[in-house]
Amino acid sequence: MSKLEEIEDQIKTLTPEELTELRGWFQEYDAKAWDEQFERDVKEGKLDRVADQALRDHAAGRSTKL
């Protein structure tokens, strides 16, 4: 049995209260992991091309106010 399958089996045994607590914990954990990945991507220049294109589009009038 894989680690993921073991986790899935454990989750299935949680009470509704424990499941609610797990959801909250995972949302925070996932958001932090996403933020860290985004910051790494920015530092590595992975978003430079997209940012440059967005700035060119804006300068050319191809953007709208939110």
PDB file with SEQRES, HELIX, SHEET and CRYST1 records, atoms N, CA, C and O in Angstrom:
SEQRES   1 A   66  MET SER LYS LEU GLU GLU ILE GLU ASP GLN ILE LYS THR          
SEQRES   2 A   66  LEU THR PRO GLU GLU LEU THR GLU LEU ARG GLY TRP PHE          
SEQRES   3 A   66  GLN GLU TYR ASP ALA LYS ALA TRP ASP GLU GLN PHE GLU          
SEQRES   4 A   66  ARG ASP VAL LYS GLU GLY LYS LEU ASP ARG VAL ALA ASP          
SEQRES   5 A   66  GLN ALA LEU ARG ASP HIS ALA ALA GLY ARG SER THR LYS          
SEQRES   6 A   66  LEU                                                          
HELIX    1 AA1 LYS A    3  LYS A   12  1                                  10    
HELIX    2 AA2 PRO A   16  LYS A   43  1                                  28    
HELIX    3 AA3 ASP A   48  ALA A   59  1                                  12    
CRYST1    1.000    1.000    1.000  90.00  90.00  90.00 P 1           1          
ATOM      1  N   MET A   1       0.846  -1.172   0.000  1.00  0.00           N  
ATOM      2  CA  MET A   1       0.000   0.000   0.000  1.00  0.00           C  
ATOM      3  C   MET A   1       0.898   1.245   0.000  1.00  0.00           C  
ATOM      4  O   MET A   1       1.859   1.335   0.764  1.00  0.00           O  
ATOM      5  N   SER A   2       0.569   2.179  -0.857  1.00  0.00           N  
ATOM      6  CA  SER A   2       1.362   3.403  -0.952  1.00  0.00           C  
ATOM      7  C   SER A   2       1.058   4.330   0.229  1.00  0.00           C  
ATOM      8  O   SER A   2       0.057   4.171   0.928  1.00  0.00           O  
ATOM      9  N   LYS A   3       1.943   5.292   0.426  1.00  0.00           N  
ATOM     10  CA  LYS A   3       1.745   6.270   1.493  1.00  0.00           C  
ATOM     11  C   LYS A   3       0.426   7.016   1.290  1.00  0.00           C  
ATOM     12  O   LYS A   3      -0.311   7.265   2.244  1.00  0.00           O  
ATOM     13  N   LEU A   4       0.139   7.370   0.032  1.00  0.00           N  
ATOM     14  CA  LEU A   4      -1.095   8.088  -0.257  1.00  0.00           C  
ATOM     15  C   LEU A   4      -2.319   7.241   0.078  1.00  0.00           C  
ATOM     16  O   LEU A   4      -3.286   7.745   0.649  1.00  0.00           O  
ATOM     17  N   GLU A   5      -2.283   5.976  -0.269  1.00  0.00           N  
ATOM     18  CA  GLU A   5      -3.408   5.091   0.051  1.00  0.00           C  
ATOM     19  C   GLU A   5      -3.591   4.974   1.566  1.00  0.00           C  
ATOM     20  O   GLU A   5      -4.720   4.921   2.053  1.00  0.00           O  
ATOM     21  N   GLU A   6      -2.490   4.933   2.304  1.00  0.00           N  
ATOM     22  CA  GLU A   6      -2.578   4.873   3.761  1.00  0.00           C  
ATOM     23  C   GLU A   6      -3.236   6.139   4.310  1.00  0.00           C  
ATOM     24  O   GLU A   6      -4.079   6.070   5.205  1.00  0.00           O  
ATOM     25  N   ILE A   7      -2.849   7.284   3.771  1.00  0.00           N  
ATOM     26  CA  ILE A   7      -3.441   8.553   4.207  1.00  0.00           C  
ATOM     27  C   ILE A   7      -4.933   8.571   3.881  1.00  0.00           C  
ATOM     28  O   ILE A   7      -5.751   8.967   4.711  1.00  0.00           O  
ATOM     29  N   GLU A   8      -5.277   8.143   2.679  1.00  0.00           N  
ATOM     30  CA  GLU A   8      -6.689   8.106   2.289  1.00  0.00           C  
ATOM     31  C   GLU A   8      -7.487   7.231   3.239  1.00  0.00           C  
ATOM     32  O   GLU A   8      -8.584   7.606   3.652  1.00  0.00           O  
ATOM     33  N   ASP A   9      -6.950   6.073   3.589  1.00  0.00           N  
ATOM     34  CA  ASP A   9      -7.644   5.177   4.517  1.00  0.00           C  
ATOM     35  C   ASP A   9      -7.823   5.834   5.879  1.00  0.00           C  
ATOM     36  O   ASP A   9      -8.873   5.688   6.506  1.00  0.00           O  
ATOM     37  N   GLN A  10      -6.801   6.559   6.342  1.00  0.00           N  
ATOM     38  CA  GLN A  10      -6.906   7.245   7.630  1.00  0.00           C  
ATOM     39  C   GLN A  10      -7.946   8.364   7.574  1.00  0.00           C  
ATOM     40  O   GLN A  10      -8.699   8.563   8.527  1.00  0.00           O  
ATOM     41  N   ILE A  11      -7.985   9.080   6.478  1.00  0.00           N  
ATOM     42  CA  ILE A  11      -8.965  10.166   6.335  1.00  0.00           C  
ATOM     43  C   ILE A  11     -10.380   9.615   6.400  1.00  0.00           C  
ATOM     44  O   ILE A  11     -11.265  10.240   6.982  1.00  0.00           O  
ATOM     45  N   LYS A  12     -10.593   8.469   5.816  1.00  0.00           N  
ATOM     46  CA  LYS A  12     -11.936   7.859   5.820  1.00  0.00           C  
ATOM     47  C   LYS A  12     -12.417   7.533   7.224  1.00  0.00           C  
ATOM     48  O   LYS A  12     -13.619   7.369   7.435  1.00  0.00           O  
ATOM     49  N   THR A  13     -11.514   7.434   8.184  1.00  0.00           N  
ATOM     50  CA  THR A  13     -11.907   7.088   9.552  1.00  0.00           C  
ATOM     51  C   THR A  13     -12.151   8.316  10.422  1.00  0.00           C  
ATOM     52  O   THR A  13     -12.563   8.173  11.573  1.00  0.00           O  
ATOM     53  N   LEU A  14     -11.909   9.514   9.904  1.00  0.00           N  
ATOM     54  CA  LEU A  14     -12.049  10.725  10.699  1.00  0.00           C  
ATOM     55  C   LEU A  14     -13.502  11.024  11.026  1.00  0.00           C  
ATOM     56  O   LEU A  14     -14.409  10.731  10.246  1.00  0.00           O  
ATOM     57  N   THR A  15     -13.701  11.611  12.191  1.00  0.00           N  
ATOM     58  CA  THR A  15     -15.035  12.092  12.557  1.00  0.00           C  
ATOM     59  C   THR A  15     -15.317  13.348  11.738  1.00  0.00           C  
ATOM     60  O   THR A  15     -14.394  13.926  11.165  1.00  0.00           O  
ATOM     61  N   PRO A  16     -16.566  13.777  11.673  1.00  0.00           N  
ATOM     62  CA  PRO A  16     -16.861  15.023  10.954  1.00  0.00           C  
ATOM     63  C   PRO A  16     -16.067  16.214  11.500  1.00  0.00           C  
ATOM     64  O   PRO A  16     -15.621  17.066  10.732  1.00  0.00           O  
ATOM     65  N   GLU A  17     -15.892  16.275  12.813  1.00  0.00           N  
ATOM     66  CA  GLU A  17     -15.138  17.370  13.414  1.00  0.00           C  
ATOM     67  C   GLU A  17     -13.663  17.302  12.995  1.00  0.00           C  
ATOM     68  O   GLU A  17     -13.058  18.323  12.669  1.00  0.00           O  
ATOM     69  N   GLU A  18     -13.102  16.112  13.007  1.00  0.00           N  
ATOM     70  CA  GLU A  18     -11.711  15.951  12.600  1.00  0.00           C  
ATOM     71  C   GLU A  18     -11.535  16.280  11.119  1.00  0.00           C  
ATOM     72  O   GLU A  18     -10.524  16.861  10.724  1.00  0.00           O  
ATOM     73  N   LEU A  19     -12.507  15.914  10.315  1.00  0.00           N  
ATOM     74  CA  LEU A  19     -12.437  16.217   8.883  1.00  0.00           C  
ATOM     75  C   LEU A  19     -12.474  17.723   8.651  1.00  0.00           C  
ATOM     76  O   LEU A  19     -11.762  18.243   7.792  1.00  0.00           O  
ATOM     77  N   THR A  20     -13.295  18.410   9.412  1.00  0.00           N  
ATOM     78  CA  THR A  20     -13.344  19.872   9.320  1.00  0.00           C  
ATOM     79  C   THR A  20     -12.004  20.474   9.695  1.00  0.00           C  
ATOM     80  O   THR A  20     -11.523  21.387   9.025  1.00  0.00           O  
ATOM     81  N   GLU A  21     -11.395  19.970  10.763  1.00  0.00           N  
ATOM     82  CA  GLU A  21     -10.085  20.455  11.187  1.00  0.00           C  
ATOM     83  C   GLU A  21      -9.024  20.171  10.121  1.00  0.00           C  
ATOM     84  O   GLU A  21      -8.171  21.015   9.848  1.00  0.00           O  
ATOM     85  N   LEU A  22      -9.081  18.993   9.526  1.00  0.00           N  
ATOM     86  CA  LEU A  22      -8.132  18.635   8.471  1.00  0.00           C  
ATOM     87  C   LEU A  22      -8.285  19.560   7.272  1.00  0.00           C  
ATOM     88  O   LEU A  22      -7.287  20.012   6.711  1.00  0.00           O  
ATOM     89  N   ARG A  23      -9.503  19.845   6.878  1.00  0.00           N  
ATOM     90  CA  ARG A  23      -9.730  20.748   5.744  1.00  0.00           C  
ATOM     91  C   ARG A  23      -9.081  22.104   5.990  1.00  0.00           C  
ATOM     92  O   ARG A  23      -8.397  22.643   5.119  1.00  0.00           O  
ATOM     93  N   GLY A  24      -9.302  22.655   7.192  1.00  0.00           N  
ATOM     94  CA  GLY A  24      -8.715  23.961   7.516  1.00  0.00           C  
ATOM     95  C   GLY A  24      -7.199  23.911   7.474  1.00  0.00           C  
ATOM     96  O   GLY A  24      -6.552  24.795   6.912  1.00  0.00           O  
ATOM     97  N   TRP A  25      -6.634  22.859   8.081  1.00  0.00           N  
ATOM     98  CA  TRP A  25      -5.175  22.718   8.085  1.00  0.00           C  
ATOM     99  C   TRP A  25      -4.647  22.606   6.659  1.00  0.00           C  
ATOM    100  O   TRP A  25      -3.662  23.252   6.301  1.00  0.00           O  
ATOM    101  N   PHE A  26      -5.311  21.780   5.846  1.00  0.00           N  
ATOM    102  CA  PHE A  26      -4.803  21.567   4.492  1.00  0.00           C  
ATOM    103  C   PHE A  26      -4.914  22.824   3.647  1.00  0.00           C  
ATOM    104  O   PHE A  26      -4.029  23.099   2.837  1.00  0.00           O  
ATOM    105  N   GLN A  27      -5.976  23.586   3.817  1.00  0.00           N  
ATOM    106  CA  GLN A  27      -6.102  24.837   3.054  1.00  0.00           C  
ATOM    107  C   GLN A  27      -4.944  25.772   3.369  1.00  0.00           C  
ATOM    108  O   GLN A  27      -4.376  26.381   2.463  1.00  0.00           O  
ATOM    109  N   GLU A  28      -4.592  25.890   4.639  1.00  0.00           N  
ATOM    110  CA  GLU A  28      -3.466  26.745   5.012  1.00  0.00           C  
ATOM    111  C   GLU A  28      -2.152  26.186   4.476  1.00  0.00           C  
ATOM    112  O   GLU A  28      -1.326  26.930   3.947  1.00  0.00           O  
ATOM    113  N   TYR A  29      -1.962  24.893   4.611  1.00  0.00           N  
ATOM    114  CA  TYR A  29      -0.739  24.239   4.141  1.00  0.00           C  
ATOM    115  C   TYR A  29      -0.589  24.414   2.630  1.00  0.00           C  
ATOM    116  O   TYR A  29       0.488  24.754   2.140  1.00  0.00           O  
ATOM    117  N   ASP A  30      -1.668  24.182   1.905  1.00  0.00           N  
ATOM    118  CA  ASP A  30      -1.629  24.270   0.447  1.00  0.00           C  
ATOM    119  C   ASP A  30      -1.382  25.703  -0.013  1.00  0.00           C  
ATOM    120  O   ASP A  30      -0.629  25.934  -0.959  1.00  0.00           O  
ATOM    121  N   ALA A  31      -2.018  26.666   0.656  1.00  0.00           N  
ATOM    122  CA  ALA A  31      -1.814  28.071   0.293  1.00  0.00           C  
ATOM    123  C   ALA A  31      -0.358  28.474   0.524  1.00  0.00           C  
ATOM    124  O   ALA A  31       0.228  29.175  -0.301  1.00  0.00           O  
ATOM    125  N   LYS A  32       0.221  28.042   1.628  1.00  0.00           N  
ATOM    126  CA  LYS A  32       1.619  28.364   1.909  1.00  0.00           C  
ATOM    127  C   LYS A  32       2.542  27.728   0.869  1.00  0.00           C  
ATOM    128  O   LYS A  32       3.479  28.368   0.392  1.00  0.00           O  
ATOM    129  N   ALA A  33       2.274  26.471   0.521  1.00  0.00           N  
ATOM    130  CA  ALA A  33       3.096  25.786  -0.481  1.00  0.00           C  
ATOM    131  C   ALA A  33       2.988  26.494  -1.832  1.00  0.00           C  
ATOM    132  O   ALA A  33       3.986  26.647  -2.536  1.00  0.00           O  
ATOM    133  N   TRP A  34       1.779  26.924  -2.192  1.00  0.00           N  
ATOM    134  CA  TRP A  34       1.584  27.630  -3.467  1.00  0.00           C  
ATOM    135  C   TRP A  34       2.345  28.953  -3.455  1.00  0.00           C  
ATOM    136  O   TRP A  34       3.015  29.295  -4.429  1.00  0.00           O  
ATOM    137  N   ASP A  35       2.243  29.699  -2.347  1.00  0.00           N  
ATOM    138  CA  ASP A  35       2.962  30.970  -2.240  1.00  0.00           C  
ATOM    139  C   ASP A  35       4.473  30.766  -2.386  1.00  0.00           C  
ATOM    140  O   ASP A  35       5.144  31.529  -3.081  1.00  0.00           O  
ATOM    141  N   GLU A  36       5.000  29.730  -1.725  1.00  0.00           N  
ATOM    142  CA  GLU A  36       6.430  29.459  -1.808  1.00  0.00           C  
ATOM    143  C   GLU A  36       6.848  29.102  -3.235  1.00  0.00           C  
ATOM    144  O   GLU A  36       7.903  29.533  -3.699  1.00  0.00           O  
ATOM    145  N   GLN A  37       6.026  28.316  -3.932  1.00  0.00           N  
ATOM    146  CA  GLN A  37       6.334  27.950  -5.309  1.00  0.00           C  
ATOM    147  C   GLN A  37       6.307  29.194  -6.203  1.00  0.00           C  
ATOM    148  O   GLN A  37       7.174  29.372  -7.058  1.00  0.00           O  
ATOM    149  N   PHE A  38       5.307  30.045  -5.997  1.00  0.00           N  
ATOM    150  CA  PHE A  38       5.188  31.273  -6.772  1.00  0.00           C  
ATOM    151  C   PHE A  38       6.420  32.151  -6.572  1.00  0.00           C  
ATOM    152  O   PHE A  38       6.974  32.684  -7.533  1.00  0.00           O  
ATOM    153  N   GLU A  39       6.844  32.298  -5.313  1.00  0.00           N  
ATOM    154  CA  GLU A  39       8.029  33.108  -5.028  1.00  0.00           C  
ATOM    155  C   GLU A  39       9.276  32.527  -5.689  1.00  0.00           C  
ATOM    156  O   GLU A  39      10.106  33.274  -6.208  1.00  0.00           O  
ATOM    157  N   ARG A  40       9.416  31.196  -5.674  1.00  0.00           N  
ATOM    158  CA  ARG A  40      10.564  30.567  -6.357  1.00  0.00           C  
ATOM    159  C   ARG A  40      10.507  30.852  -7.850  1.00  0.00           C  
ATOM    160  O   ARG A  40      11.522  31.182  -8.464  1.00  0.00           O  
ATOM    161  N   ASP A  41       9.325  30.724  -8.429  1.00  0.00           N  
ATOM    162  CA  ASP A  41       9.177  30.973  -9.861  1.00  0.00           C  
ATOM    163  C   ASP A  41       9.538  32.409 -10.219  1.00  0.00           C  
ATOM    164  O   ASP A  41      10.181  32.653 -11.240  1.00  0.00           O  
ATOM    165  N   VAL A  42       9.129  33.352  -9.387  1.00  0.00           N  
ATOM    166  CA  VAL A  42       9.457  34.763  -9.628  1.00  0.00           C  
ATOM    167  C   VAL A  42      10.965  34.963  -9.556  1.00  0.00           C  
ATOM    168  O   VAL A  42      11.556  35.577 -10.444  1.00  0.00           O  
ATOM    169  N   LYS A  43      11.589  34.445  -8.499  1.00  0.00           N  
ATOM    170  CA  LYS A  43      13.043  34.606  -8.338  1.00  0.00           C  
ATOM    171  C   LYS A  43      13.824  33.977  -9.489  1.00  0.00           C  
ATOM    172  O   LYS A  43      14.882  34.473  -9.878  1.00  0.00           O  
ATOM    173  N   GLU A  44      13.290  32.874 -10.033  1.00  0.00           N  
ATOM    174  CA  GLU A  44      13.970  32.183 -11.130  1.00  0.00           C  
ATOM    175  C   GLU A  44      13.647  32.791 -12.491  1.00  0.00           C  
ATOM    176  O   GLU A  44      14.153  32.331 -13.514  1.00  0.00           O  
ATOM    177  N   GLY A  45      12.805  33.824 -12.505  1.00  0.00           N  
ATOM    178  CA  GLY A  45      12.485  34.501 -13.753  1.00  0.00           C  
ATOM    179  C   GLY A  45      11.474  33.779 -14.624  1.00  0.00           C  
ATOM    180  O   GLY A  45      11.313  34.114 -15.798  1.00  0.00           O  
ATOM    181  N   LYS A  46      10.794  32.795 -14.062  1.00  0.00           N  
ATOM    182  CA  LYS A  46       9.859  32.006 -14.864  1.00  0.00           C  
ATOM    183  C   LYS A  46       8.630  32.796 -15.302  1.00  0.00           C  
ATOM    184  O   LYS A  46       7.929  32.399 -16.234  1.00  0.00           O  
ATOM    185  N   LEU A  47       8.371  33.912 -14.628  1.00  0.00           N  
ATOM    186  CA  LEU A  47       7.185  34.708 -14.972  1.00  0.00           C  
ATOM    187  C   LEU A  47       7.526  35.976 -15.739  1.00  0.00           C  
ATOM    188  O   LEU A  47       6.637  36.750 -16.094  1.00  0.00           O  
ATOM    189  N   ASP A  48       8.809  36.187 -15.993  1.00  0.00           N  
ATOM    190  CA  ASP A  48       9.234  37.411 -16.669  1.00  0.00           C  
ATOM    191  C   ASP A  48       8.572  37.582 -18.036  1.00  0.00           C  
ATOM    192  O   ASP A  48       8.107  38.671 -18.370  1.00  0.00           O  
ATOM    193  N   ARG A  49       8.532  36.517 -18.818  1.00  0.00           N  
ATOM    194  CA  ARG A  49       7.958  36.600 -20.160  1.00  0.00           C  
ATOM    195  C   ARG A  49       6.481  36.974 -20.096  1.00  0.00           C  
ATOM    196  O   ARG A  49       6.008  37.788 -20.890  1.00  0.00           O  
ATOM    197  N   VAL A  50       5.758  36.385 -19.158  1.00  0.00           N  
ATOM    198  CA  VAL A  50       4.323  36.665 -19.007  1.00  0.00           C  
ATOM    199  C   VAL A  50       4.123  38.116 -18.551  1.00  0.00           C  
ATOM    200  O   VAL A  50       3.245  38.816 -19.056  1.00  0.00           O  
ATOM    201  N   ALA A  51       4.942  38.557 -17.597  1.00  0.00           N  
ATOM    202  CA  ALA A  51       4.828  39.936 -17.110  1.00  0.00           C  
ATOM    203  C   ALA A  51       5.140  40.927 -18.221  1.00  0.00           C  
ATOM    204  O   ALA A  51       4.443  41.930 -18.372  1.00  0.00           O  
ATOM    205  N   ASP A  52       6.178  40.655 -18.996  1.00  0.00           N  
ATOM    206  CA  ASP A  52       6.537  41.546 -20.102  1.00  0.00           C  
ATOM    207  C   ASP A  52       5.408  41.644 -21.120  1.00  0.00           C  
ATOM    208  O   ASP A  52       5.099  42.727 -21.616  1.00  0.00           O  
ATOM    209  N   GLN A  53       4.800  40.511 -21.423  1.00  0.00           N  
ATOM    210  CA  GLN A  53       3.690  40.507 -22.377  1.00  0.00           C  
ATOM    211  C   GLN A  53       2.508  41.303 -21.836  1.00  0.00           C  
ATOM    212  O   GLN A  53       1.869  42.050 -22.576  1.00  0.00           O  
ATOM    213  N   ALA A  54       2.219  41.147 -20.563  1.00  0.00           N  
ATOM    214  CA  ALA A  54       1.114  41.893 -19.957  1.00  0.00           C  
ATOM    215  C   ALA A  54       1.379  43.391 -20.006  1.00  0.00           C  
ATOM    216  O   ALA A  54       0.469  44.170 -20.288  1.00  0.00           O  
ATOM    217  N   LEU A  55       2.605  43.801 -19.738  1.00  0.00           N  
ATOM    218  CA  LEU A  55       2.946  45.224 -19.804  1.00  0.00           C  
ATOM    219  C   LEU A  55       2.847  45.751 -21.231  1.00  0.00           C  
ATOM    220  O   LEU A  55       2.384  46.871 -21.445  1.00  0.00           O  
ATOM    221  N   ARG A  56       3.275  44.959 -22.206  1.00  0.00           N  
ATOM    222  CA  ARG A  56       3.148  45.377 -23.619  1.00  0.00           C  
ATOM    223  C   ARG A  56       1.676  45.501 -24.002  1.00  0.00           C  
ATOM    224  O   ARG A  56       1.278  46.461 -24.662  1.00  0.00           O  
ATOM    225  N   ASP A  57       0.879  44.535 -23.589  1.00  0.00           N  
ATOM    226  CA  ASP A  57      -0.556  44.589 -23.895  1.00  0.00           C  
ATOM    227  C   ASP A  57      -1.203  45.816 -23.264  1.00  0.00           C  
ATOM    228  O   ASP A  57      -2.024  46.481 -23.896  1.00  0.00           O  
ATOM    229  N   HIS A  58      -0.841  46.112 -22.034  1.00  0.00           N  
ATOM    230  CA  HIS A  58      -1.398  47.285 -21.355  1.00  0.00           C  
ATOM    231  C   HIS A  58      -0.988  48.561 -22.087  1.00  0.00           C  
ATOM    232  O   HIS A  58      -1.820  49.435 -22.329  1.00  0.00           O  
ATOM    233  N   ALA A  59       0.274  48.666 -22.434  1.00  0.00           N  
ATOM    234  CA  ALA A  59       0.771  49.853 -23.142  1.00  0.00           C  
ATOM    235  C   ALA A  59       0.081  50.027 -24.479  1.00  0.00           C  
ATOM    236  O   ALA A  59      -0.089  51.148 -24.959  1.00  0.00           O  
ATOM    237  N   ALA A  60      -0.320  48.901 -25.088  1.00  0.00           N  
ATOM    238  CA  ALA A  60      -0.986  48.953 -26.383  1.00  0.00           C  
ATOM    239  C   ALA A  60      -2.497  49.147 -26.247  1.00  0.00           C  
ATOM    240  O   ALA A  60      -3.222  49.134 -27.242  1.00  0.00           O  
ATOM    241  N   GLY A  61      -2.966  49.325 -25.013  1.00  0.00           N  
ATOM    242  CA  GLY A  61      -4.399  49.568 -24.806  1.00  0.00           C  
ATOM    243  C   GLY A  61      -5.245  48.302 -24.794  1.00  0.00           C  
ATOM    244  O   GLY A  61      -6.465  48.372 -24.942  1.00  0.00           O  
ATOM    245  N   ARG A  62      -4.619  47.164 -24.623  1.00  0.00           N  
ATOM    246  CA  ARG A  62      -5.369  45.914 -24.626  1.00  0.00           C  
ATOM    247  C   ARG A  62      -5.635  45.394 -23.198  1.00  0.00           C  
ATOM    248  O   ARG A  62      -5.572  44.193 -22.934  1.00  0.00           O  
ATOM    249  N   SER A  63      -5.935  46.337 -22.291  1.00  0.00           N  
ATOM    250  CA  SER A  63      -6.284  45.958 -20.923  1.00  0.00           C  
ATOM    251  C   SER A  63      -7.457  46.800 -20.452  1.00  0.00           C  
ATOM    252  O   SER A  63      -7.763  47.848 -21.020  1.00  0.00           O  
ATOM    253  N   THR A  64      -8.093  46.325 -19.418  1.00  0.00           N  
ATOM    254  CA  THR A  64      -9.217  47.072 -18.853  1.00  0.00           C  
ATOM    255  C   THR A  64      -9.045  47.150 -17.346  1.00  0.00           C  
ATOM    256  O   THR A  64      -8.387  46.304 -16.741  1.00  0.00           O  
ATOM    257  N   LYS A  65      -9.640  48.168 -16.748  1.00  0.00           N  
ATOM    258  CA  LYS A  65      -9.608  48.318 -15.301  1.00  0.00           C  
ATOM    259  C   LYS A  65     -10.463  47.232 -14.666  1.00  0.00           C  
ATOM    260  O   LYS A  65     -11.489  46.824 -15.209  1.00  0.00           O  
ATOM    261  N   LEU A  66     -10.023  46.784 -13.528  1.00  0.00           N  
ATOM    262  CA  LEU A  66     -10.794  45.781 -12.784  1.00  0.00           C  
ATOM    263  C   LEU A  66     -11.857  46.429 -11.966  1.00  0.00           C  
ATOM    264  O   LEU A  66     -12.607  45.742 -11.273  1.00  0.00           O  
TER     265      LEU A  66                                                      
END                                                                             
